[in-house]
Every structure is written in C-alpha cells, then in structure tokens.
Amino acid sequence: MESKKKASAHKTDWFFGLNGTATFFVSLVLILVVCYINNTIKNAVPTYFQHVIVNCLLNAVLALGLNFISGYLGQTSLGHAVFFGIGAYTTACLLKYTGLNFWVSIPVGMIAAALAAVPLALSSLRVKGQFLIVITYAFCEIFRYICINTPALGGNGGLAGIQSPLVFGTKITKIAATNKGGYMILLFLMVSAVSYFTWRVERSRTGYAFHAIREDEIAARAMGINIKYFKVLAMMISATICAMAGSVQAAFATMVSPELFSSAKSIQILTFVVIGGRMSIKGVILGAALLTILPEFLHSIKDMFSMSFDPWTILYGILLVVMMRVRPQGFWGKKDVEAEEEEA
C-alpha cells in the first residue's frame, strides 16, 4: 500500500520533485517578483528581459497546443501557425472594427480557430507522414495569402493600433511595475490553466484514446475507438489553445501581420515540442523556454562582438542533429516519464 502511495505521488512530480500545486505557487511568486521588483529597485529587471519572458510564456502556450497533435496523436503538423494567426486576427478585427471587449474576443477567436480546424482534421484523416505535412503547410499558406490580399485585414502591412485590454478598469500595461508585467501574469495563468487541462486530459478516457491511436491506429479501431472523432477533437483542442496565444499576441504587439502565418513560425512551434519532449507537459514548456532564450542570448553576443554571422543559426542546426541522434525523445520526453514511473 505504501509503495502504491509513493508511486502515485511520484507520478504527480513536475519539476525537480515539486508537484503541480507547488510548482504553480513557486512559479507565481517568481513571476510576481519579476513584475513588481522594479517598484523597489529601479531597472532591477530590464524591459528587454521581461519581453523575453513574455515570449517564453507565449511560446509555451503554443507548444502545449501543438502537443495534442504531435505528442498525443503522433502526427506532424507544419501549419499550426494558422491557428495562432486566426486568434490574433480575430481579436484585432473585433477590437478595431467593432470595439468589442478584449476578453470577449478571446473565446470568439478560439471558436473561429476550432471551426477552421475541422476541415483540416477531416482532410488529414486519410493521410500520414509527408502528406499530412504538405496538407497542414498548405492550409497555413492559404490563410496567409488571404490576409495579404484582403484590404480589410490590412494586406501586407497588417492591422495596427490595437488598444491594450482593461483589467477591472485599469489598462493591463499599468497593473505592474512595467508595461509588460500585466501580460506576464496573464500568460503565466494561461500556461498554468492549459497545463492543468492537459494533465487532466492525459488521465481521462479521451487521453487513453489518444494514446491508443498514437501507438496503433488499427488496433484502436478494432477496440471500438472512434478514430475520426478523436482526431478531429484533438485538432480542435489544439487549435483553440493556439488561438488563445494569438489573441494575447495581438494585444501585446498592438498589431497583427501576415507573418503570424509564416511557415517559419509553424516550424518553430514544432521544434519546441520535438526538442522539449513530446507527450510531456514539462518537456514542451522547457523546450519553448530554451528555444526562446537561446536565440536572444546569441543575437546579443553577435551584436556585442559585431559578428558577420548569426551563431544561433549554426547552434540551431547542431542542436537538432545532436538531439535526433542522441535524444530523439527530447530533453524531457516520453521515455523519461516512463522511467520515472518505473523507478517509483
């Protein structure tokens, strides 16, 4: 009995022996310190550093969203930037043309992304591998060209002048020591909520169905699992999560542009999941943080020493090759999670 309790407790470990609740409160304290320490010590946390933290949290939400497709279903998508862009453009258009409240625009963007995910999911039911990659990539490119060629969406220049959202009558840029603190708190809560939701789905009948489909689709169908339903469901869940990040991105950047739909963004999101570890909440979050901080750090070194080349480009290629050869499961992927459970 005691060993079962220990195993159960061990399975809830997230980071460095801390369970989900402890991880949340420790992280919350750190975020609040970063947001408000400038009230006590001027420029204790530079604005640029806070900007990087916001991007880390945004990318963590995107990675958690894609993990439902590339992690739990084992499919490769190179078009998830489309849902990020749909969320951003929906929020931007609603704020600019209708004056709708920002907080209402988020669920509207999520619904729009979920609806867009249905035809993509249905069209990808009968294809796998490189064919699925082509379909998702093409789907993203279609939306990018629609935005470029639609004057109401701003064309190549996008839409600018998006107002900052209000929190109980106060601008989100005014609720912390710097104008980025409010976004850090909001995105931290989003990452926490999506992580908890993912954790619950993993341990539900839906999560077990996802896992069965990933391991052997034919066997899953023979067991009576509705493959079509669960694949569409996973795509819709993934789309709504990415759209949430897009809505916040629109408000944070005060503008949107067709670059949100770029293939480079889709590849970046996929890399977060692959490098961090598929099917691992902590893995994809760490992957997003690592691949957001490293480029910024190396770009700073490039500017500092006036290098003629970008060191991140070289390191990025080496990192991908080494990871695929040495740790194909990612830094903190499925094999590591299984090993932890076996040790318990």
BALOBA-1460 file (C-alpha; in Angstrom, 3 decimals):
// residues 344
<rec num="1" residu="m" x="0.000" y="0.000" z="0.000"/>
<rec num="2" residu="e" x="2.789" y="2.387" z="0.960"/>
<rec num="3" residu="s" x="4.661" y="1.722" z="-2.293"/>
<rec num="4" residu="k" x="1.499" y="2.487" z="-4.257"/>
<rec num="5" residu="k" x="1.119" y="5.805" z="-2.473"/>
<rec num="6" residu="k" x="4.734" y="6.676" z="-3.247"/>
<rec num="7" residu="a" x="4.265" y="5.751" z="-6.874"/>
<rec num="8" residu="s" x="1.111" y="7.846" z="-7.058"/>
<rec num="9" residu="a" x="2.876" y="10.818" z="-5.506"/>
<rec num="10" residu="h" x="5.848" y="10.351" z="-7.808"/>
<rec num="11" residu="k" x="3.658" y="10.444" z="-10.900"/>
<rec num="12" residu="t" x="2.483" y="13.930" z="-9.982"/>
<rec num="13" residu="d" x="6.074" y="15.284" z="-9.897"/>
<rec num="14" residu="w" x="6.652" y="18.046" z="-12.423"/>
<rec num="15" residu="f" x="9.855" y="19.975" z="-11.889"/>
<rec num="16" residu="f" x="12.669" y="18.943" z="-9.562"/>
<rec num="17" residu="g" x="10.428" y="16.949" z="-7.214"/>
<rec num="18" residu="l" x="7.723" y="19.604" z="-6.921"/>
<rec num="19" residu="n" x="4.161" y="18.531" z="-7.630"/>
<rec num="20" residu="g" x="1.809" y="20.602" z="-9.751"/>
<rec num="21" residu="t" x="0.460" y="22.752" z="-6.919"/>
<rec num="22" residu="a" x="3.895" y="23.525" z="-5.505"/>
<rec num="23" residu="t" x="5.255" y="24.281" z="-8.972"/>
<rec num="24" residu="f" x="2.400" y="26.709" z="-9.600"/>
<rec num="25" residu="f" x="2.897" y="28.691" z="-6.396"/>
<rec num="26" residu="v" x="6.700" y="28.808" z="-6.665"/>
<rec num="27" residu="s" x="6.443" y="29.986" z="-10.273"/>
<rec num="28" residu="l" x="3.750" y="32.520" z="-9.354"/>
<rec num="29" residu="v" x="5.975" y="34.041" z="-6.667"/>
<rec num="30" residu="l" x="8.854" y="34.326" z="-9.143"/>
<rec num="31" residu="i" x="6.628" y="35.984" z="-11.757"/>
<rec num="32" residu="l" x="5.267" y="38.474" z="-9.202"/>
<rec num="33" residu="v" x="8.794" y="39.299" z="-8.058"/>
<rec num="34" residu="v" x="9.837" y="39.984" z="-11.655"/>
<rec num="35" residu="c" x="6.711" y="42.096" z="-12.228"/>
<rec num="36" residu="y" x="6.973" y="44.271" z="-9.123"/>
<rec num="37" residu="i" x="10.628" y="44.372" z="-8.069"/>
<rec num="38" residu="n" x="11.178" y="47.499" z="-10.177"/>
<rec num="39" residu="n" x="8.917" y="49.342" z="-7.716"/>
<rec num="40" residu="t" x="11.655" y="48.848" z="-5.117"/>
<rec num="41" residu="i" x="14.837" y="48.661" z="-7.194"/>
<rec num="42" residu="k" x="14.843" y="50.753" z="-10.354"/>
<rec num="43" residu="n" x="15.605" y="48.750" z="-13.504"/>
<rec num="44" residu="a" x="16.233" y="45.592" z="-11.461"/>
<rec num="45" residu="v" x="14.647" y="43.625" z="-14.298"/>
<rec num="46" residu="p" x="15.370" y="45.255" z="-17.695"/>
<rec num="47" residu="t" x="12.449" y="45.739" z="-20.069"/>
<rec num="48" residu="y" x="14.156" y="43.574" z="-22.682"/>
<rec num="49" residu="f" x="14.394" y="40.685" z="-20.203"/>
<rec num="50" residu="q" x="10.680" y="40.993" z="-19.451"/>
<rec num="51" residu="h" x="9.944" y="40.979" z="-23.181"/>
<rec num="52" residu="v" x="11.809" y="37.661" z="-23.460"/>
<rec num="53" residu="i" x="9.788" y="36.221" z="-20.567"/>
<rec num="54" residu="v" x="6.537" y="37.199" z="-22.308"/>
<rec num="55" residu="n" x="7.705" y="35.449" z="-25.478"/>
<rec num="56" residu="c" x="8.680" y="32.356" z="-23.457"/>
<rec num="57" residu="l" x="5.204" y="32.144" z="-21.968"/>
<rec num="58" residu="l" x="3.509" y="32.761" z="-25.340"/>
<rec num="59" residu="n" x="5.577" y="30.019" z="-26.944"/>
<rec num="60" residu="a" x="4.833" y="27.672" z="-24.047"/>
<rec num="61" residu="v" x="1.096" y="28.018" z="-24.739"/>
<rec num="62" residu="l" x="1.689" y="27.304" z="-28.441"/>
<rec num="63" residu="a" x="3.839" y="24.259" z="-27.639"/>
<rec num="64" residu="l" x="1.213" y="22.879" z="-25.256"/>
<rec num="65" residu="g" x="-1.371" y="23.310" z="-28.005"/>
<rec num="66" residu="l" x="0.642" y="21.512" z="-30.679"/>
<rec num="67" residu="n" x="1.487" y="18.737" z="-28.209"/>
<rec num="68" residu="f" x="-2.066" y="17.423" z="-28.584"/>
<rec num="69" residu="i" x="-1.339" y="16.676" z="-32.257"/>
<rec num="70" residu="s" x="2.381" y="15.981" z="-32.463"/>
<rec num="71" residu="g" x="2.583" y="14.498" z="-28.980"/>
<rec num="72" residu="y" x="-0.555" y="12.576" z="-28.063"/>
<rec num="73" residu="l" x="-1.588" y="11.632" z="-31.617"/>
<rec num="74" residu="g" x="1.936" y="11.354" z="-33.012"/>
<rec num="75" residu="q" x="1.153" y="13.393" z="-36.137"/>
<rec num="76" residu="t" x="3.419" y="16.074" z="-37.591"/>
<rec num="77" residu="s" x="1.856" y="19.448" z="-38.332"/>
<rec num="78" residu="l" x="3.633" y="22.282" z="-40.122"/>
<rec num="79" residu="g" x="0.635" y="24.562" z="-40.133"/>
<rec num="80" residu="h" x="-0.189" y="25.366" z="-36.530"/>
<rec num="81" residu="a" x="0.764" y="28.983" z="-37.028"/>
<rec num="82" residu="v" x="-2.595" y="29.253" z="-38.808"/>
<rec num="83" residu="f" x="-4.497" y="28.902" z="-35.514"/>
<rec num="84" residu="f" x="-2.134" y="31.346" z="-33.821"/>
<rec num="85" residu="g" x="-2.854" y="33.811" z="-36.635"/>
<rec num="86" residu="i" x="-6.608" y="33.213" z="-36.622"/>
<rec num="87" residu="g" x="-6.771" y="34.024" z="-32.917"/>
<rec num="88" residu="a" x="-4.669" y="37.155" z="-33.402"/>
<rec num="89" residu="y" x="-6.594" y="38.437" z="-36.434"/>
<rec num="90" residu="t" x="-9.976" y="37.691" z="-34.886"/>
<rec num="91" residu="t" x="-9.104" y="39.716" z="-31.799"/>
<rec num="92" residu="a" x="-7.548" y="42.509" z="-33.871"/>
<rec num="93" residu="c" x="-10.565" y="42.815" z="-36.192"/>
<rec num="94" residu="l" x="-13.092" y="42.712" z="-33.355"/>
<rec num="95" residu="l" x="-11.234" y="45.361" z="-31.364"/>
<rec num="96" residu="k" x="-10.581" y="47.607" z="-34.357"/>
<rec num="97" residu="y" x="-13.905" y="47.386" z="-36.218"/>
<rec num="98" residu="t" x="-16.474" y="46.612" z="-33.519"/>
<rec num="99" residu="g" x="-14.928" y="47.855" z="-30.276"/>
<rec num="100" residu="l" x="-15.711" y="44.511" z="-28.643"/>
<rec num="101" residu="n" x="-14.161" y="43.848" z="-25.245"/>
<rec num="102" residu="f" x="-10.786" y="42.090" z="-25.484"/>
<rec num="103" residu="w" x="-11.789" y="39.365" z="-23.023"/>
<rec num="104" residu="v" x="-14.820" y="38.512" z="-25.151"/>
<rec num="105" residu="s" x="-12.700" y="38.412" z="-28.305"/>
<rec num="106" residu="i" x="-10.551" y="35.582" z="-26.909"/>
<rec num="107" residu="p" x="-13.334" y="32.923" z="-26.862"/>
<rec num="108" residu="v" x="-14.557" y="34.214" z="-30.243"/>
<rec num="109" residu="g" x="-11.071" y="33.653" z="-31.646"/>
<rec num="110" residu="m" x="-10.963" y="30.209" z="-30.071"/>
<rec num="111" residu="i" x="-14.280" y="29.297" z="-31.701"/>
<rec num="112" residu="a" x="-13.075" y="30.597" z="-35.074"/>
<rec num="113" residu="a" x="-9.901" y="28.511" z="-34.800"/>
<rec num="114" residu="a" x="-11.863" y="25.420" z="-33.752"/>
<rec num="115" residu="l" x="-14.145" y="25.764" z="-36.774"/>
<rec num="116" residu="a" x="-11.139" y="26.195" z="-39.067"/>
<rec num="117" residu="a" x="-9.584" y="23.075" z="-37.529"/>
<rec num="118" residu="v" x="-12.498" y="20.840" z="-38.567"/>
<rec num="119" residu="p" x="-11.852" y="20.825" z="-42.357"/>
<rec num="120" residu="l" x="-8.108" y="20.463" z="-41.734"/>
<rec num="121" residu="a" x="-8.698" y="17.493" z="-39.436"/>
<rec num="122" residu="l" x="-11.142" y="15.866" z="-41.854"/>
<rec num="123" residu="s" x="-8.793" y="16.314" z="-44.805"/>
<rec num="124" residu="s" x="-5.919" y="14.763" z="-42.855"/>
<rec num="125" residu="l" x="-7.802" y="11.646" z="-41.743"/>
<rec num="126" residu="r" x="-6.620" y="9.509" z="-44.662"/>
<rec num="127" residu="v" x="-3.040" y="10.739" z="-44.938"/>
<rec num="128" residu="k" x="0.093" y="10.388" z="-42.824"/>
<rec num="129" residu="g" x="3.726" y="11.377" z="-42.817"/>
<rec num="130" residu="q" x="4.867" y="13.766" z="-45.529"/>
<rec num="131" residu="f" x="1.376" y="14.023" z="-46.994"/>
<rec num="132" residu="l" x="-0.006" y="15.353" z="-43.711"/>
<rec num="133" residu="i" x="2.890" y="17.818" z="-43.523"/>
<rec num="134" residu="v" x="2.025" y="19.115" z="-47.006"/>
<rec num="135" residu="i" x="-1.672" y="19.497" z="-46.141"/>
<rec num="136" residu="t" x="-1.043" y="21.422" z="-42.904"/>
<rec num="137" residu="y" x="1.592" y="23.608" z="-44.569"/>
<rec num="138" residu="a" x="-0.714" y="24.418" z="-47.489"/>
<rec num="139" residu="f" x="-3.584" y="25.200" z="-45.109"/>
<rec num="140" residu="c" x="-1.426" y="27.769" z="-43.334"/>
<rec num="141" residu="e" x="-0.264" y="29.324" z="-46.609"/>
<rec num="142" residu="i" x="-3.874" y="29.709" z="-47.799"/>
<rec num="143" residu="f" x="-4.722" y="31.856" z="-44.782"/>
<rec num="144" residu="r" x="-1.506" y="33.875" z="-45.163"/>
<rec num="145" residu="y" x="-2.351" y="34.811" z="-48.743"/>
<rec num="146" residu="i" x="-5.943" y="35.606" z="-47.793"/>
<rec num="147" residu="c" x="-4.640" y="38.126" z="-45.246"/>
<rec num="148" residu="i" x="-2.134" y="39.582" z="-47.716"/>
<rec num="149" residu="n" x="-4.796" y="40.114" z="-50.389"/>
<rec num="150" residu="t" x="-7.665" y="41.329" z="-48.194"/>
<rec num="151" residu="p" x="-7.664" y="45.127" z="-47.670"/>
<rec num="152" residu="a" x="-9.934" y="44.845" z="-44.617"/>
<rec num="153" residu="l" x="-7.228" y="42.729" z="-42.964"/>
<rec num="154" residu="g" x="-4.542" y="45.288" z="-43.704"/>
<rec num="155" residu="g" x="-2.799" y="43.480" z="-46.559"/>
<rec num="156" residu="n" x="0.976" y="43.100" z="-46.225"/>
<rec num="157" residu="g" x="1.114" y="45.771" z="-43.543"/>
<rec num="158" residu="g" x="-1.435" y="44.081" z="-41.289"/>
<rec num="159" residu="l" x="-3.573" y="45.899" z="-38.737"/>
<rec num="160" residu="a" x="-2.025" y="48.307" z="-36.239"/>
<rec num="161" residu="g" x="-3.229" y="50.496" z="-33.397"/>
<rec num="162" residu="i" x="-4.800" y="47.741" z="-31.253"/>
<rec num="163" residu="q" x="-5.710" y="49.066" z="-27.824"/>
<rec num="164" residu="s" x="-4.420" y="47.491" z="-24.615"/>
<rec num="165" residu="p" x="-7.075" y="45.469" z="-22.740"/>
<rec num="166" residu="l" x="-8.533" y="46.641" z="-19.437"/>
<rec num="167" residu="v" x="-8.425" y="44.682" z="-16.174"/>
<rec num="168" residu="f" x="-11.153" y="45.943" z="-13.816"/>
<rec num="169" residu="g" x="-10.998" y="49.354" z="-15.474"/>
<rec num="170" residu="t" x="-7.181" y="49.573" z="-15.479"/>
<rec num="171" residu="k" x="-5.021" y="49.072" z="-18.557"/>
<rec num="172" residu="i" x="-3.102" y="45.817" z="-18.391"/>
<rec num="173" residu="t" x="0.086" y="47.793" z="-19.045"/>
<rec num="174" residu="k" x="-0.460" y="49.722" z="-15.782"/>
<rec num="175" residu="i" x="-1.035" y="46.908" z="-13.298"/>
<rec num="176" residu="a" x="2.670" y="46.090" z="-12.760"/>
<rec num="177" residu="a" x="5.941" y="47.984" z="-12.442"/>
<rec num="178" residu="t" x="6.459" y="47.892" z="-16.228"/>
<rec num="179" residu="n" x="4.082" y="47.752" z="-19.180"/>
<rec num="180" residu="k" x="4.900" y="44.069" z="-19.758"/>
<rec num="181" residu="g" x="4.185" y="42.834" z="-16.233"/>
<rec num="182" residu="g" x="0.447" y="42.515" z="-16.766"/>
<rec num="183" residu="y" x="0.987" y="40.348" z="-19.837"/>
<rec num="184" residu="m" x="3.410" y="38.155" z="-17.900"/>
<rec num="185" residu="i" x="0.816" y="37.498" z="-15.209"/>
<rec num="186" residu="l" x="-1.912" y="36.838" z="-17.790"/>
<rec num="187" residu="l" x="0.235" y="34.446" z="-19.819"/>
<rec num="188" residu="f" x="1.500" y="32.670" z="-16.709"/>
<rec num="189" residu="l" x="-2.094" y="31.982" z="-15.702"/>
<rec num="190" residu="m" x="-2.798" y="30.759" z="-19.245"/>
<rec num="191" residu="v" x="0.176" y="28.382" z="-19.205"/>
<rec num="192" residu="s" x="-0.919" y="27.068" z="-15.796"/>
<rec num="193" residu="a" x="-4.537" y="26.576" z="-16.906"/>
<rec num="194" residu="v" x="-3.567" y="24.826" z="-20.159"/>
<rec num="195" residu="s" x="-1.039" y="22.637" z="-18.318"/>
<rec num="196" residu="y" x="-3.664" y="21.568" z="-15.783"/>
<rec num="197" residu="f" x="-6.186" y="20.926" z="-18.557"/>
<rec num="198" residu="t" x="-3.623" y="18.832" z="-20.447"/>
<rec num="199" residu="w" x="-2.768" y="16.900" z="-17.287"/>
<rec num="200" residu="r" x="-6.452" y="16.067" z="-16.741"/>
<rec num="201" residu="v" x="-6.951" y="15.030" z="-20.361"/>
<rec num="202" residu="e" x="-3.908" y="12.739" z="-20.170"/>
<rec num="203" residu="r" x="-5.570" y="10.786" z="-17.349"/>
<rec num="204" residu="s" x="-9.045" y="10.688" z="-18.858"/>
<rec num="205" residu="r" x="-10.695" y="8.256" z="-21.263"/>
<rec num="206" residu="t" x="-10.002" y="10.780" z="-24.033"/>
<rec num="207" residu="g" x="-6.297" y="10.746" z="-23.190"/>
<rec num="208" residu="y" x="-6.187" y="6.957" z="-23.233"/>
<rec num="209" residu="a" x="-7.921" y="7.002" z="-26.620"/>
<rec num="210" residu="f" x="-5.317" y="9.469" z="-27.956"/>
<rec num="211" residu="h" x="-2.549" y="7.218" z="-26.682"/>
<rec num="212" residu="a" x="-4.106" y="4.119" z="-28.263"/>
<rec num="213" residu="i" x="-4.426" y="5.866" z="-31.632"/>
<rec num="214" residu="r" x="-0.813" y="7.000" z="-31.457"/>
<rec num="215" residu="e" x="0.513" y="3.526" z="-30.654"/>
<rec num="216" residu="d" x="-1.562" y="1.529" z="-33.156"/>
<rec num="217" residu="e" x="-4.423" y="3.080" z="-35.083"/>
<rec num="218" residu="i" x="-5.650" y="-0.256" z="-36.477"/>
<rec num="219" residu="a" x="-5.735" y="-1.866" z="-33.027"/>
<rec num="220" residu="a" x="-7.503" y="1.196" z="-31.603"/>
<rec num="221" residu="r" x="-10.186" y="0.960" z="-34.279"/>
<rec num="222" residu="a" x="-10.590" y="-2.754" z="-33.576"/>
<rec num="223" residu="m" x="-11.155" y="-1.925" z="-29.894"/>
<rec num="224" residu="g" x="-14.080" y="0.299" z="-30.853"/>
<rec num="225" residu="i" x="-12.362" y="3.705" z="-30.588"/>
<rec num="226" residu="n" x="-13.863" y="6.270" z="-32.952"/>
<rec num="227" residu="i" x="-10.704" y="7.368" z="-34.765"/>
<rec num="228" residu="k" x="-12.387" y="10.147" z="-36.735"/>
<rec num="229" residu="y" x="-13.982" y="11.704" z="-33.658"/>
<rec num="230" residu="f" x="-10.831" y="11.735" z="-31.561"/>
<rec num="231" residu="k" x="-8.613" y="13.054" z="-34.354"/>
<rec num="232" residu="v" x="-10.997" y="15.932" z="-35.010"/>
<rec num="233" residu="l" x="-11.323" y="16.550" z="-31.271"/>
<rec num="234" residu="a" x="-7.537" y="16.688" z="-30.816"/>
<rec num="235" residu="m" x="-7.178" y="19.141" z="-33.697"/>
<rec num="236" residu="m" x="-9.930" y="21.381" z="-32.299"/>
<rec num="237" residu="i" x="-8.419" y="21.376" z="-28.796"/>
<rec num="238" residu="s" x="-5.001" y="22.156" z="-30.247"/>
<rec num="239" residu="a" x="-6.424" y="24.978" z="-32.372"/>
<rec num="240" residu="t" x="-8.269" y="26.674" z="-29.512"/>
<rec num="241" residu="i" x="-5.164" y="26.677" z="-27.307"/>
<rec num="242" residu="c" x="-3.016" y="28.217" z="-30.052"/>
<rec num="243" residu="a" x="-5.736" y="30.798" z="-30.768"/>
<rec num="244" residu="m" x="-5.622" y="31.932" z="-27.125"/>
<rec num="245" residu="a" x="-1.939" y="32.730" z="-27.541"/>
<rec num="246" residu="g" x="-2.719" y="34.572" z="-30.773"/>
<rec num="247" residu="s" x="-5.271" y="36.823" z="-29.085"/>
<rec num="248" residu="v" x="-2.767" y="37.840" z="-26.417"/>
<rec num="249" residu="q" x="-0.061" y="38.341" z="-29.055"/>
<rec num="250" residu="a" x="-2.310" y="40.789" z="-30.917"/>
<rec num="251" residu="a" x="-2.859" y="42.895" z="-27.793"/>
<rec num="252" residu="f" x="0.760" y="42.668" z="-26.657"/>
<rec num="253" residu="a" x="2.237" y="43.705" z="-30.014"/>
<rec num="254" residu="t" x="-0.650" y="46.196" z="-30.659"/>
<rec num="255" residu="m" x="-0.690" y="44.927" z="-34.249"/>
<rec num="256" residu="v" x="-1.012" y="41.817" z="-36.406"/>
<rec num="257" residu="s" x="0.529" y="40.946" z="-39.768"/>
<rec num="258" residu="p" x="0.544" y="38.015" z="-42.237"/>
<rec num="259" residu="e" x="3.912" y="36.968" z="-40.778"/>
<rec num="260" residu="l" x="1.944" y="35.309" z="-37.987"/>
<rec num="261" residu="f" x="1.008" y="32.646" z="-40.556"/>
<rec num="262" residu="s" x="4.574" y="32.086" z="-41.770"/>
<rec num="263" residu="s" x="5.954" y="28.578" z="-42.202"/>
<rec num="264" residu="a" x="8.924" y="29.628" z="-40.047"/>
<rec num="265" residu="k" x="6.543" y="30.133" z="-37.121"/>
<rec num="266" residu="s" x="4.979" y="26.704" z="-37.633"/>
<rec num="267" residu="i" x="8.419" y="25.077" z="-37.755"/>
<rec num="268" residu="q" x="9.413" y="26.954" z="-34.607"/>
<rec num="269" residu="i" x="6.354" y="25.672" z="-32.712"/>
<rec num="270" residu="l" x="7.047" y="22.101" z="-33.833"/>
<rec num="271" residu="t" x="10.677" y="22.447" z="-32.721"/>
<rec num="272" residu="f" x="9.559" y="23.441" z="-29.204"/>
<rec num="273" residu="v" x="7.711" y="20.152" z="-28.899"/>
<rec num="274" residu="v" x="10.349" y="17.946" z="-30.542"/>
<rec num="275" residu="i" x="13.310" y="19.391" z="-28.620"/>
<rec num="276" residu="g" x="11.461" y="19.658" z="-25.299"/>
<rec num="277" residu="g" x="9.828" y="16.243" z="-25.414"/>
<rec num="278" residu="r" x="6.585" y="15.022" z="-26.927"/>
<rec num="279" residu="m" x="3.785" y="13.916" z="-24.603"/>
<rec num="280" residu="s" x="5.449" y="15.765" z="-21.732"/>
<rec num="281" residu="i" x="3.967" y="18.936" z="-20.235"/>
<rec num="282" residu="k" x="7.186" y="19.943" z="-18.523"/>
<rec num="283" residu="g" x="9.158" y="18.979" z="-21.629"/>
<rec num="284" residu="v" x="7.326" y="21.234" z="-24.084"/>
<rec num="285" residu="i" x="7.363" y="24.157" z="-21.626"/>
<rec num="286" residu="l" x="11.120" y="23.804" z="-21.132"/>
<rec num="287" residu="g" x="11.611" y="23.399" z="-24.886"/>
<rec num="288" residu="a" x="9.714" y="26.618" z="-25.559"/>
<rec num="289" residu="a" x="11.709" y="28.498" z="-22.910"/>
<rec num="290" residu="l" x="15.064" y="27.156" z="-24.102"/>
<rec num="291" residu="l" x="14.461" y="27.886" z="-27.782"/>
<rec num="292" residu="t" x="13.206" y="31.387" z="-26.965"/>
<rec num="293" residu="i" x="16.038" y="32.408" z="-24.652"/>
<rec num="294" residu="l" x="18.967" y="30.903" z="-26.584"/>
<rec num="295" residu="p" x="18.388" y="32.849" z="-29.852"/>
<rec num="296" residu="e" x="18.032" y="36.129" z="-27.945"/>
<rec num="297" residu="f" x="21.204" y="35.437" z="-25.970"/>
<rec num="298" residu="l" x="23.223" y="34.550" z="-29.068"/>
<rec num="299" residu="h" x="21.866" y="37.538" z="-31.013"/>
<rec num="300" residu="s" x="23.130" y="39.739" z="-28.184"/>
<rec num="301" residu="i" x="26.567" y="38.116" z="-28.445"/>
<rec num="302" residu="k" x="26.539" y="38.696" z="-32.198"/>
<rec num="303" residu="d" x="25.815" y="42.407" z="-31.715"/>
<rec num="304" residu="m" x="28.315" y="42.697" z="-28.873"/>
<rec num="305" residu="f" x="31.219" y="41.299" z="-30.907"/>
<rec num="306" residu="s" x="29.995" y="42.594" z="-34.308"/>
<rec num="307" residu="m" x="29.997" y="39.096" z="-35.797"/>
<rec num="308" residu="s" x="29.414" y="38.725" z="-39.519"/>
<rec num="309" residu="f" x="27.282" y="35.604" z="-38.990"/>
<rec num="310" residu="d" x="24.497" y="34.564" z="-36.653"/>
<rec num="311" residu="p" x="25.822" y="31.995" z="-34.121"/>
<rec num="312" residu="w" x="22.267" y="30.850" z="-33.374"/>
<rec num="313" residu="t" x="21.830" y="29.550" z="-36.931"/>
<rec num="314" residu="i" x="24.834" y="27.270" z="-36.523"/>
<rec num="315" residu="l" x="23.925" y="26.148" z="-32.987"/>
<rec num="316" residu="y" x="20.320" y="25.517" z="-34.038"/>
<rec num="317" residu="g" x="21.392" y="23.089" z="-36.756"/>
<rec num="318" residu="i" x="23.862" y="21.320" z="-34.461"/>
<rec num="319" residu="l" x="21.243" y="21.089" z="-31.701"/>
<rec num="320" residu="l" x="18.698" y="19.448" z="-33.999"/>
<rec num="321" residu="v" x="21.199" y="16.917" z="-35.345"/>
<rec num="322" residu="v" x="22.514" y="16.007" z="-31.881"/>
<rec num="323" residu="m" x="19.033" y="15.737" z="-30.377"/>
<rec num="324" residu="m" x="17.760" y="13.487" z="-33.169"/>
<rec num="325" residu="r" x="20.819" y="11.254" z="-32.782"/>
<rec num="326" residu="v" x="21.280" y="11.184" z="-29.010"/>
<rec num="327" residu="r" x="17.855" y="12.001" z="-27.502"/>
<rec num="328" residu="p" x="15.096" y="11.546" z="-30.099"/>
<rec num="329" residu="q" x="12.522" y="11.685" z="-27.280"/>
<rec num="330" residu="g" x="13.594" y="15.253" z="-26.454"/>
<rec num="331" residu="f" x="15.099" y="16.719" z="-23.307"/>
<rec num="332" residu="w" x="12.234" y="15.520" z="-21.124"/>
<rec num="333" residu="g" x="10.137" y="13.264" z="-23.288"/>
<rec num="334" residu="k" x="8.007" y="10.158" z="-23.003"/>
<rec num="335" residu="k" x="10.839" y="7.712" z="-22.195"/>
<rec num="336" residu="d" x="11.957" y="9.849" z="-19.257"/>
<rec num="337" residu="v" x="8.423" y="9.970" z="-17.858"/>
<rec num="338" residu="e" x="8.080" y="6.181" z="-18.147"/>
<rec num="339" residu="a" x="11.476" y="5.679" z="-16.482"/>
<rec num="340" residu="e" x="10.420" y="7.876" z="-13.557"/>
<rec num="341" residu="e" x="7.242" y="5.845" z="-13.086"/>
<rec num="342" residu="e" x="9.165" y="2.546" z="-13.207"/>
<rec num="343" residu="e" x="11.597" y="3.799" z="-10.554"/>
<rec num="344" residu="a" x="8.643" y="4.659" z="-8.322"/>
